[in-house]
């Protein structure tokens, strides 16, 4: 499957990266890479996240770093919709 990032998700990752570089520079790179790699891993296992809301919307929680990836599976493509810290309230997609 292809993995495509919608603009909001790409912006989320950029915002997270900038925040972490200011707040925790020693761990910023590996956290951002862990989020990116987890999202890209959905190409191989697109249904590993739990179903949330609509039947084709899913969420993958990265418990060790406290982030969640919201995504949608459509035909042969996984769309990464949002990246949020688990302490944040979910946003409308």
Secondary structure, DSSP 8 states (H G I E B T S, - for coil): -EEEE-HHHHHHHHHHHHHHHHH-HHHHHHHHHHHHHHHHGGGT-TT-SEE-SSTTEEEEEETTTTEEEEEEEETTEEEEEEEEETTS-----
